[in-house]
Amino acid sequence: MKKVLTGNFTAAYGAAAAKVNVISAYPITPQTTIVEILSEIVADGKLDAEFVKVESEHSALASCIGAQASGARTFTATSAQGLALMHELLHWAARGRLPIVIANVNRAMAPGWSIWADVTDSVSQRDTGWMQMYCENNQEVFDTILMSYRIGEHPDILLPTLINLDAFFLSHTSQVVDLYTEKVIDQFLPPYNPEIKLVVEDPRSFGALTSPEYYYEFSYKMHQAMIRAKSVIKDVGKEFGETFGHRYDLVEPYRCDDAELILVNYGTIAGTAKEAVDVMRNQGISVGSLKIRYFRPFPDEELRDALKNTKKVGVIDRAVSYGYAGPFFTEIRACLSKTSLPLYGFIAGLGGRDVSLHDIEYMADTMQRKEPEDLIWIGLKHD
């Protein structure tokens, strides 16, 4: 059935549809209603799960780690400073090979104190070993929660996932979302039953002291699992499309085949970029949009393939790596280092500033008129 839902409601419904066993909850704007809705779902008896109220985001992830290690499927949600407080345990969850799922409502980091969209919070966690994906719309939020459990729990992967949705642009904005029948979801996502888990009758130790003799190889295996995840993401996305009608991949090109200019983007900016592309195409401008869904694992091969026929590439970042450039831009430049493609780095939308059709048209115009630059600030008031 179809429902009109905010992104936060959609995330809660996705976790419930995945039949999570443990929900760990701590409020932070603009994520709070995700766990509030789940508390009501559990209290009403619609989901058989433990709802754990904790004293901080650090504790929220700690309780997920303990529950997941015992064989439970777990979920929590957070934003910005809350995700930063989880930083220590993000490493612990990933290196513990625990496929936890977190819905992170992207919010700018303070100070100045902000509750609006910016992806600095999640990009700052790119080296923790979590898979990271960015949602364009609420349908993608629901679908990706289901797929993330299926991908992360794959015995060849066993890695956690951070699902990112822009504050207010998705979290508090209502859209039509296609919800699926319980029977079909259960067939797609069977119960979590890991081979190795904490069991009283069969005691084991997790996360014990590890000498250099083994730690190095553990890191290698974790990296290889992240690389393998790319093919699993593709397979699961294809199966999801065949089952539910919405197909997903690591990247999503839009009118890129014959485009002379391609703007690479992610999150809700992707929807605006597609509209801007249509407007510019009607004006005779040969431009396309390439949405990155997964930041980790990084889709290097897919990016090179999608960009192989274009003449210029622009990257729109809703974050900045201070003292250098946009974080997605730097990754894409490394990915394209063996090519001679001119690359433009655009910074836009920090702290929830709107990124309009006009802004994206201006970026394309800049690519036509000027030589490439690493750092081009869009919409600065002093300009």
N, C-alpha and C positions, 0 to 999 in steps of 0.2 A: 504494500500500500504506500501511498504518497502522503507525506505530512509536511506542513510548513514549520520549520524548526530553526532556531538559532544555532550557531556553531557549537555553543556549549551544550545545549540540549542534544545535538547530534553526537557529540563525543560521548556523553553519558549513555545515550541509547546504543552506541557502538560497543562500549564496554559491557553493557548488559547483554547485548546480542551475542557477544563472545563468551558469555557465561563465566566471567571471571570469578574466582573463588575468594579473593581477598581484595578489598579496596581500602587504601590508606589515604586519609583525608586531612588536609590542612588548608585553610582558606587563604587566598591572595587574589586581589583584583588584578585582571578581569577573568580569572579562572574559577572563582568561587562557586558559581552555580553548577559547574560540572559535578563536583562532589556533593553539593546539596541535592541535586536531582537524583543522584545515585543513592543517597541516604534514604530518600523517599521510596525509591524502587525497592530497596532492600526491606525497609520498614513495612511496606505494603505486601510483602511476601512474593513479589514478582521475580525476585532473583535470590537464589539461595547462596548467599555470600557473607563473609565476615566483613563488617564495616568498622574499621579501626580509626578512632579519633586520636590524633597525636599532637605533640606540643610544638612541632616545627617541621619544615620541609626536610631537614636532615633526617628527622625521625620517620617521616613519611616514607622515604626511600629505604631507610634501615629496616622498617617492618616489612616492606615488599621483598627485600633481599632475603630475610629470614623465612618468610612464607614461601617464596619461590624456590628456595633451596630445599624445602620440605616437599616439593612437588605440586604446589598450588600455582594457579594462573593468577597473576596479580596486575593491578592497575592503580595509577595515581595521576594527579594533574598538578600543574604548577605554572608559574610565570616569573620571568625576570630575576629579582633578588632571591626568590624562592629556589629557582634552578641553580643560581650561584651558590646558595647554601648547601645544595645537594652535591656540589662538585666532587668532594672527597669520595662520596659513595657512588657516584657515577662510575668512577674507575673500579670500585669494588664490585659493582654489579656486572660490568663488562668482563673484567678479568675472571670473575667467578662463573662466567658463561651462563648467565641467568637471563632468559628472554622476557624481561619485564617490558611493559609498554607504558610510556608517559605521554600524556597530552600536554604539550607546552603551548600556552597562549602567549605568543611572542609579544613582549612588552619592553619598552626602552629601559635601559639601566639608569639608576639614579646615582648622584644628583645631576641636574635638577630633577626633582621628583616627578615621575611621569607614570601614567597608566596606559599610554598609547603605543601603537605598534612600532616595532623596530626589532630586527633579528639579531642584534648584538648578543642577547642572552644565550641563544642556541649556538650561534657560530663560535662563541667562546668555548664551547664544549666539544669542538670537532675532533680533538685528539684523545677523547676518553674511551673510544672503542664502541660507542653507540652508533647504530644506524640512524641516519637523520633524513627525514623527508619533510617537504613543505607543501601545504595544501592550497589549492586555488579557490575551492568552494566547499560548501558544507557536505555535499555528496561525497567528495573526496575524503573528508574527515571520517565519515562513517565507514566507507569502504576500506580505507587504509588501516583503520584499527583492526578490522577482521583479517586483512592480509598480513599485517605486521605480526600478529600472533602465529599465523601459519608459517611465515618466513622465519621468524626468530626461533621458533620451536623445532624447526627442521634439524634433525640430528647432525647434519653436516655444518650447521651454522651456530645455533645456540648463542645468540647475541641479542641484547636489548635494543629497543627502538624508541626514538624521540620523534613524536609526531607534532609538527609545528603548524599552528593556525594563527593568523594575524589578529591581534587584539581589536575588537570592535568591528573591523571590516568583516570578520567572520564570527567572532565569539558572540556578539550581540546583534548580528544582522540575520533576519529570517529569510530562508530560501526553501524552495521545494526540495525535499529529500526523499528518495525512493528507499523504503525499508522493505526488507525481504522476509519471507516466511521462515519461521523457526526451524522447520524440518530441513529446508535447503541449506540454511546457515550451518546447522549441526552436521550436515553431510560434508560441507566444505571445511569446517573447522571442528574436528573431533576433540574430545577432552585431552587436556595436557597430562601426559604420563611419562615423565623422563625416566631413562634407564638408571641414572645415578641420582639419588636424593637422600635427604636425611630421614632415616627410619630408625626408630628405637631398637628394633630387633636386629638391625644390621648396621651398627654404628660406623660412621665415617668421619673424617676430618676435612673441612673445606677452608681454603684460604690460609693454610698453615705456612710457617716460615719456609721460604724457598731459596736455596742457595744459587749462586751463579751457574752451578752445574746444570740446573733445569730451567731457571727463570727465562733465560734467553730463548729456549725452544718453546716455552709457553707463549711468549710474545710472537714468535714466528707463526705458531698454530693459529693464534687469534687473528693475525693479519691475513693468513690464508683463508680463514673462515669468512672474513669480510670480503675478500676477493670473490670467493665462491658465491657469496650472497647475491652478486649481480645476476648470475644465471638463474638462481632460485627466484629472485624478484621478477624476472622476465617470465618464467614458467608459471608462477602463481598469478601474475597479472593476466596472462593469457587465459588460464583456467577460470579466473574470476570473471573475465569478459564472457567466456562461453557459458558460464553458470548464471550470471546476474545481468549481463548486458552492458557492463562498463569495463572496458579493457584499459590496463595501465602498464606503463613501462618506466624505465629510469628517466627518460626525457620525453618531451612531447613537442614535436615540431608543428608549426602552423604556417602554411604557405611558404615553406622554406625551399622547395625544390628548385625554383627559378629565381630566388631572391638575390639581388646584388648586395643588399644590406640585411643583416640579421641582428635582431636585438635579443640577447639572452637574458632571461628573467626567472623569477620564482615567486611562489606565494600568490597573494591576491593581485599583485602587479601584472601577473600573467593574463588575467581576464581583461584588464584595461589595455594591455599591449595588443591582444587579438583584435579588439575593436579599433584601436588606432591603426593597425595594419590594414584592416578593411577600408578605413577612410582614406589612407594614403594610397592604397592600390587603386581606388576609384579616381585618384588624382594623377595616376600614372607613375607613381613611385614604386620601384621594385624592392619591396621590403618584406621581411618575414619575422616571425617570433619563435623563439625556442625556449620552452619552459623546462627548467631543471626540477625534477621531482625529488631526486635523492642527491644529497650533498655528501653523504657517506652511506654505502661505498660511492666513491666519486666516479661518474660515468664518462671516463676519458675516451674510450673507444666510440661510444655513442655520440659524444660531442664532435669528435673529429669527423665522423661519418656525416653528421647532420650539417656541418659547416664546410664540407670539402669543396662545394661548388660556388660559394659566395665570394664576394670581393672585399667586404669589410664586416667587422663584428663589433657590436657594442654590448657591454655588460651592465645591467642595471642592478646596483646593490642597495639594499635597505640597511646597510651597516657600513662601517668604515674601520679599517685596521690602521689605527692612528700612527701617523708618521710614514705611511706607505700608500695604500690604495684600498679599494673595496676587497673584502675577503673572497668573494666568488670570482672577482676579476683576477686576483693573483693566482688562484687555482687554475682558471681557464688559460691564463697566459702560460703557465707551466705546461699545461696539457697541449698547447699549440706551439710550443717552443721550436719544434722542427719545421714549422711552416713559416711563411712570410706574410701571413694575414695581418693587415692593419687592425689594431685592437684599441677600442675606446672604453674607458672606465667611467661610468656615470654613478654618482651618489645621489640618491633621491629618497624622500619619504621618511627621513629620520625622525624619531619621536612622534610618529603618527601623522606627519605632514602628508596631505593628499598628493598622490601622483596622478595627474590628469591626462586626458587624451592630448591636450596641448603640450604637456611636458614631454610625452613620448614622441610626438611629432617634432618637437624642438630637438630631441636627441638625434632623430634620423636626419634632420636638416643639418645639424652639427657634423654628422658623419659625412655628409655630402660636401660641406664647405671647407672643413678644417682638417689639418693633419692630426694623426692619432695623439691622444693624451691619456696618461694613466689615471688622472683624477680630475673629473669635471663635475663640479657641484651644480645641481639643478635647483633653481628656485630660491637661491640665497637672497634674503631681503635687501642686503646692501648692494646687490647688483641691480 
